[in-house]
Amino acid sequence: MPKATWNGVVIAEASADEVEIVEHNVYFPPERVKKEFLQDSAHTTMCPWKGVASYYNVVVDGQVNGNAAWYYPTPSDAAKTLKNRIAFWHGVEVQH
């Protein structure tokens, strides 16, 4: 079962058939992510084929991991299966 943890806290968990894996990144459905650990970030990046990614800071016990989660609110047609799914990096451990 895919799971994302940071600082010993499970941030996201889903069954294998619920996630999308693209370019070695696990994209969790938003309903499987514990939103209480996410804080909006103004940071964005552009992927040539997926579109503009928006970011969240991951916050656990007052510690902030800046821009450690990202998602595509309006992905390109080629990446439409990723719409609003959330992926992690910057030290967030993701098992799949």
Rosetta constraint file for C-alpha pairs under 8 A:
AtomPair CA 1 CA 13 HARMONIC 7.05 0.50
AtomPair CA 1 CA 14 HARMONIC 6.08 0.50
AtomPair CA 1 CA 15 HARMONIC 4.93 0.50
AtomPair CA 1 CA 16 HARMONIC 5.58 0.50
AtomPair CA 1 CA 95 HARMONIC 7.73 0.50
AtomPair CA 1 CA 96 HARMONIC 6.21 0.50
AtomPair CA 2 CA 13 HARMONIC 5.73 0.50
AtomPair CA 2 CA 14 HARMONIC 5.62 0.50
AtomPair CA 2 CA 15 HARMONIC 6.24 0.50
AtomPair CA 2 CA 16 HARMONIC 6.10 0.50
AtomPair CA 2 CA 19 HARMONIC 7.75 0.50
AtomPair CA 2 CA 26 HARMONIC 7.87 0.50
AtomPair CA 2 CA 94 HARMONIC 7.05 0.50
AtomPair CA 2 CA 95 HARMONIC 5.25 0.50
AtomPair CA 2 CA 96 HARMONIC 4.16 0.50
AtomPair CA 3 CA 10 HARMONIC 7.02 0.50
AtomPair CA 3 CA 11 HARMONIC 7.62 0.50
AtomPair CA 3 CA 12 HARMONIC 5.53 0.50
AtomPair CA 3 CA 13 HARMONIC 4.31 0.50
AtomPair CA 3 CA 14 HARMONIC 6.65 0.50
AtomPair CA 3 CA 93 HARMONIC 7.97 0.50
AtomPair CA 3 CA 94 HARMONIC 5.61 0.50
AtomPair CA 3 CA 95 HARMONIC 5.28 0.50
AtomPair CA 3 CA 96 HARMONIC 6.69 0.50
AtomPair CA 4 CA 10 HARMONIC 5.89 0.50
AtomPair CA 4 CA 11 HARMONIC 5.51 0.50
AtomPair CA 4 CA 12 HARMONIC 5.01 0.50
AtomPair CA 4 CA 13 HARMONIC 6.43 0.50
AtomPair CA 4 CA 88 HARMONIC 7.42 0.50
AtomPair CA 4 CA 92 HARMONIC 6.42 0.50
AtomPair CA 4 CA 93 HARMONIC 5.49 0.50
AtomPair CA 4 CA 94 HARMONIC 4.37 0.50
AtomPair CA 4 CA 95 HARMONIC 6.52 0.50
AtomPair CA 5 CA 9 HARMONIC 5.28 0.50
AtomPair CA 5 CA 10 HARMONIC 4.36 0.50
AtomPair CA 5 CA 11 HARMONIC 5.39 0.50
AtomPair CA 5 CA 12 HARMONIC 7.14 0.50
AtomPair CA 5 CA 92 HARMONIC 5.69 0.50
AtomPair CA 5 CA 93 HARMONIC 5.22 0.50
AtomPair CA 5 CA 94 HARMONIC 6.59 0.50
AtomPair CA 6 CA 10 HARMONIC 6.77 0.50
AtomPair CA 6 CA 11 HARMONIC 7.11 0.50
AtomPair CA 6 CA 60 HARMONIC 7.51 0.50
AtomPair CA 6 CA 91 HARMONIC 7.16 0.50
AtomPair CA 6 CA 92 HARMONIC 4.91 0.50
AtomPair CA 6 CA 93 HARMONIC 6.29 0.50
AtomPair CA 7 CA 60 HARMONIC 6.91 0.50
AtomPair CA 9 CA 60 HARMONIC 7.41 0.50
AtomPair CA 11 CA 33 HARMONIC 5.97 0.50
AtomPair CA 11 CA 34 HARMONIC 5.41 0.50
AtomPair CA 11 CA 37 HARMONIC 6.68 0.50
AtomPair CA 12 CA 28 HARMONIC 7.15 0.50
AtomPair CA 12 CA 32 HARMONIC 5.69 0.50
AtomPair CA 12 CA 33 HARMONIC 4.25 0.50
AtomPair CA 12 CA 34 HARMONIC 6.01 0.50
AtomPair CA 13 CA 28 HARMONIC 7.60 0.50
AtomPair CA 13 CA 32 HARMONIC 5.83 0.50
AtomPair CA 13 CA 33 HARMONIC 6.78 0.50
AtomPair CA 14 CA 18 HARMONIC 6.14 0.50
AtomPair CA 14 CA 19 HARMONIC 6.85 0.50
AtomPair CA 14 CA 28 HARMONIC 6.93 0.50
AtomPair CA 14 CA 29 HARMONIC 7.85 0.50
AtomPair CA 14 CA 32 HARMONIC 5.93 0.50
AtomPair CA 15 CA 19 HARMONIC 7.05 0.50
AtomPair CA 16 CA 96 HARMONIC 7.42 0.50
AtomPair CA 18 CA 28 HARMONIC 7.20 0.50
AtomPair CA 18 CA 29 HARMONIC 6.83 0.50
AtomPair CA 19 CA 26 HARMONIC 6.47 0.50
AtomPair CA 19 CA 27 HARMONIC 5.54 0.50
AtomPair CA 19 CA 28 HARMONIC 5.02 0.50
AtomPair CA 19 CA 29 HARMONIC 6.43 0.50
AtomPair CA 20 CA 26 HARMONIC 5.91 0.50
AtomPair CA 20 CA 27 HARMONIC 5.08 0.50
AtomPair CA 20 CA 28 HARMONIC 6.88 0.50
AtomPair CA 20 CA 81 HARMONIC 7.75 0.50
AtomPair CA 20 CA 82 HARMONIC 7.23 0.50
AtomPair CA 21 CA 25 HARMONIC 5.43 0.50
AtomPair CA 21 CA 26 HARMONIC 4.60 0.50
AtomPair CA 21 CA 27 HARMONIC 6.07 0.50
AtomPair CA 22 CA 26 HARMONIC 6.73 0.50
AtomPair CA 22 CA 27 HARMONIC 7.62 0.50
AtomPair CA 25 CA 87 HARMONIC 6.50 0.50
AtomPair CA 25 CA 88 HARMONIC 7.64 0.50
AtomPair CA 26 CA 87 HARMONIC 5.70 0.50
AtomPair CA 26 CA 88 HARMONIC 7.61 0.50
AtomPair CA 26 CA 94 HARMONIC 7.51 0.50
AtomPair CA 26 CA 96 HARMONIC 7.52 0.50
AtomPair CA 27 CA 82 HARMONIC 7.05 0.50
AtomPair CA 27 CA 85 HARMONIC 5.30 0.50
AtomPair CA 27 CA 86 HARMONIC 5.03 0.50
AtomPair CA 27 CA 87 HARMONIC 4.56 0.50
AtomPair CA 27 CA 88 HARMONIC 7.96 0.50
AtomPair CA 28 CA 32 HARMONIC 6.49 0.50
AtomPair CA 28 CA 33 HARMONIC 6.96 0.50
AtomPair CA 28 CA 85 HARMONIC 5.23 0.50
AtomPair CA 28 CA 86 HARMONIC 5.08 0.50
AtomPair CA 28 CA 87 HARMONIC 6.30 0.50
AtomPair CA 29 CA 33 HARMONIC 7.05 0.50
AtomPair CA 29 CA 84 HARMONIC 7.36 0.50
AtomPair CA 29 CA 85 HARMONIC 4.79 0.50
AtomPair CA 29 CA 86 HARMONIC 6.55 0.50
AtomPair CA 30 CA 84 HARMONIC 6.54 0.50
AtomPair CA 30 CA 85 HARMONIC 5.51 0.50
AtomPair CA 30 CA 86 HARMONIC 6.32 0.50
AtomPair CA 33 CA 86 HARMONIC 7.71 0.50
AtomPair CA 34 CA 38 HARMONIC 7.53 0.50
AtomPair CA 37 CA 58 HARMONIC 5.61 0.50
AtomPair CA 37 CA 59 HARMONIC 5.05 0.50
AtomPair CA 37 CA 60 HARMONIC 6.10 0.50
AtomPair CA 38 CA 56 HARMONIC 5.78 0.50
AtomPair CA 38 CA 57 HARMONIC 5.73 0.50
AtomPair CA 38 CA 58 HARMONIC 4.88 0.50
AtomPair CA 38 CA 59 HARMONIC 6.08 0.50
AtomPair CA 39 CA 56 HARMONIC 5.31 0.50
AtomPair CA 39 CA 57 HARMONIC 5.02 0.50
AtomPair CA 39 CA 58 HARMONIC 6.35 0.50
AtomPair CA 39 CA 59 HARMONIC 6.93 0.50
AtomPair CA 40 CA 55 HARMONIC 6.77 0.50
AtomPair CA 40 CA 56 HARMONIC 4.72 0.50
AtomPair CA 40 CA 57 HARMONIC 6.31 0.50
AtomPair CA 41 CA 54 HARMONIC 7.58 0.50
AtomPair CA 41 CA 55 HARMONIC 5.43 0.50
AtomPair CA 41 CA 56 HARMONIC 4.94 0.50
AtomPair CA 41 CA 57 HARMONIC 6.06 0.50
AtomPair CA 41 CA 67 HARMONIC 6.67 0.50
AtomPair CA 42 CA 54 HARMONIC 7.49 0.50
AtomPair CA 42 CA 55 HARMONIC 7.04 0.50
AtomPair CA 43 CA 54 HARMONIC 6.32 0.50
AtomPair CA 43 CA 55 HARMONIC 5.77 0.50
AtomPair CA 43 CA 67 HARMONIC 7.06 0.50
AtomPair CA 44 CA 52 HARMONIC 6.63 0.50
AtomPair CA 44 CA 53 HARMONIC 5.40 0.50
AtomPair CA 44 CA 54 HARMONIC 4.73 0.50
AtomPair CA 44 CA 55 HARMONIC 6.26 0.50
AtomPair CA 45 CA 52 HARMONIC 5.67 0.50
AtomPair CA 45 CA 53 HARMONIC 5.25 0.50
AtomPair CA 45 CA 54 HARMONIC 6.97 0.50
AtomPair CA 46 CA 50 HARMONIC 7.85 0.50
AtomPair CA 46 CA 51 HARMONIC 5.60 0.50
AtomPair CA 46 CA 52 HARMONIC 4.44 0.50
AtomPair CA 46 CA 53 HARMONIC 6.13 0.50
AtomPair CA 47 CA 51 HARMONIC 5.01 0.50
AtomPair CA 47 CA 52 HARMONIC 6.18 0.50
AtomPair CA 47 CA 53 HARMONIC 7.37 0.50
AtomPair CA 49 CA 76 HARMONIC 6.80 0.50
AtomPair CA 49 CA 78 HARMONIC 6.90 0.50
AtomPair CA 49 CA 79 HARMONIC 7.36 0.50
AtomPair CA 50 CA 72 HARMONIC 7.68 0.50
AtomPair CA 50 CA 75 HARMONIC 5.47 0.50
AtomPair CA 50 CA 76 HARMONIC 5.26 0.50
AtomPair CA 50 CA 78 HARMONIC 6.72 0.50
AtomPair CA 50 CA 79 HARMONIC 5.21 0.50
AtomPair CA 51 CA 72 HARMONIC 7.15 0.50
AtomPair CA 51 CA 74 HARMONIC 7.34 0.50
AtomPair CA 51 CA 75 HARMONIC 5.16 0.50
AtomPair CA 51 CA 76 HARMONIC 5.51 0.50
AtomPair CA 52 CA 72 HARMONIC 6.32 0.50
AtomPair CA 52 CA 73 HARMONIC 7.93 0.50
AtomPair CA 52 CA 74 HARMONIC 7.39 0.50
AtomPair CA 52 CA 75 HARMONIC 6.91 0.50
AtomPair CA 53 CA 70 HARMONIC 6.21 0.50
AtomPair CA 53 CA 71 HARMONIC 5.44 0.50
AtomPair CA 53 CA 72 HARMONIC 4.75 0.50
AtomPair CA 53 CA 73 HARMONIC 7.26 0.50
AtomPair CA 54 CA 70 HARMONIC 5.54 0.50
AtomPair CA 54 CA 71 HARMONIC 5.49 0.50
AtomPair CA 54 CA 72 HARMONIC 6.18 0.50
AtomPair CA 54 CA 73 HARMONIC 7.22 0.50
AtomPair CA 55 CA 67 HARMONIC 5.39 0.50
AtomPair CA 55 CA 68 HARMONIC 7.27 0.50
AtomPair CA 55 CA 69 HARMONIC 5.57 0.50
AtomPair CA 55 CA 70 HARMONIC 4.24 0.50
AtomPair CA 55 CA 71 HARMONIC 6.40 0.50
AtomPair CA 56 CA 66 HARMONIC 7.35 0.50
AtomPair CA 56 CA 67 HARMONIC 5.18 0.50
AtomPair CA 56 CA 68 HARMONIC 6.40 0.50
AtomPair CA 56 CA 69 HARMONIC 5.07 0.50
AtomPair CA 56 CA 70 HARMONIC 6.09 0.50
AtomPair CA 57 CA 64 HARMONIC 6.50 0.50
AtomPair CA 57 CA 65 HARMONIC 5.63 0.50
AtomPair CA 57 CA 66 HARMONIC 4.50 0.50
AtomPair CA 57 CA 67 HARMONIC 4.55 0.50
AtomPair CA 57 CA 68 HARMONIC 5.55 0.50
AtomPair CA 57 CA 69 HARMONIC 6.45 0.50
AtomPair CA 58 CA 64 HARMONIC 5.82 0.50
AtomPair CA 58 CA 65 HARMONIC 5.05 0.50
AtomPair CA 58 CA 66 HARMONIC 6.51 0.50
AtomPair CA 58 CA 67 HARMONIC 7.16 0.50
AtomPair CA 58 CA 68 HARMONIC 5.91 0.50
AtomPair CA 58 CA 69 HARMONIC 6.83 0.50
AtomPair CA 59 CA 63 HARMONIC 5.50 0.50
AtomPair CA 59 CA 64 HARMONIC 4.54 0.50
AtomPair CA 59 CA 65 HARMONIC 6.25 0.50
AtomPair CA 60 CA 64 HARMONIC 6.74 0.50
AtomPair CA 65 CA 90 HARMONIC 7.30 0.50
AtomPair CA 67 CA 90 HARMONIC 7.86 0.50
AtomPair CA 68 CA 88 HARMONIC 5.61 0.50
AtomPair CA 68 CA 89 HARMONIC 5.23 0.50
AtomPair CA 68 CA 90 HARMONIC 5.24 0.50
AtomPair CA 68 CA 91 HARMONIC 7.73 0.50
AtomPair CA 68 CA 92 HARMONIC 7.13 0.50
AtomPair CA 69 CA 86 HARMONIC 6.46 0.50
AtomPair CA 69 CA 87 HARMONIC 5.50 0.50
AtomPair CA 69 CA 88 HARMONIC 4.36 0.50
AtomPair CA 69 CA 89 HARMONIC 6.41 0.50
AtomPair CA 70 CA 86 HARMONIC 5.60 0.50
AtomPair CA 70 CA 87 HARMONIC 5.47 0.50
AtomPair CA 70 CA 88 HARMONIC 6.48 0.50
AtomPair CA 71 CA 82 HARMONIC 7.66 0.50
AtomPair CA 71 CA 83 HARMONIC 7.28 0.50
AtomPair CA 71 CA 84 HARMONIC 5.43 0.50
AtomPair CA 71 CA 85 HARMONIC 5.62 0.50
AtomPair CA 71 CA 86 HARMONIC 4.83 0.50
AtomPair CA 71 CA 87 HARMONIC 6.50 0.50
AtomPair CA 72 CA 82 HARMONIC 6.59 0.50
AtomPair CA 72 CA 83 HARMONIC 5.38 0.50
AtomPair CA 72 CA 84 HARMONIC 5.35 0.50
AtomPair CA 72 CA 85 HARMONIC 7.01 0.50
AtomPair CA 72 CA 86 HARMONIC 7.99 0.50
AtomPair CA 73 CA 83 HARMONIC 5.59 0.50
AtomPair CA 73 CA 84 HARMONIC 5.04 0.50
AtomPair CA 74 CA 80 HARMONIC 7.95 0.50
AtomPair CA 74 CA 83 HARMONIC 6.34 0.50
AtomPair CA 74 CA 84 HARMONIC 7.85 0.50
AtomPair CA 75 CA 79 HARMONIC 5.64 0.50
AtomPair CA 75 CA 80 HARMONIC 5.55 0.50
AtomPair CA 75 CA 82 HARMONIC 7.03 0.50
AtomPair CA 75 CA 83 HARMONIC 5.93 0.50
AtomPair CA 76 CA 80 HARMONIC 6.03 0.50
AtomPair CA 79 CA 83 HARMONIC 7.45 0.50
AtomPair CA 88 CA 92 HARMONIC 6.09 0.50
AtomPair CA 88 CA 93 HARMONIC 7.99 0.50
AtomPair CA 88 CA 94 HARMONIC 7.34 0.50
AtomPair CA 89 CA 93 HARMONIC 7.45 0.50
